[in-house]
Amino acid sequence: MIHEKGYAEPCRAETRPVWLIGLSFDSKTRRLVDFDVEKFAAGEL
């Protein structure tokens, strides 16, 4: 979803590593049910 929605676009020119972190919560229990983490080197996005 992070890639699909373009949330990382403002960081494209960043000179430092960029971490994309996605969290998914259960709407009934309000608990974390899934996560995804990706690290990109500078200019790699």
Secondary structure, DSSP 8 states (H G I E B T S, - for coil): -HHHHTTTGGGTT-SS-EEEEEEEE-TTT--EEEEEEEEE-TT--
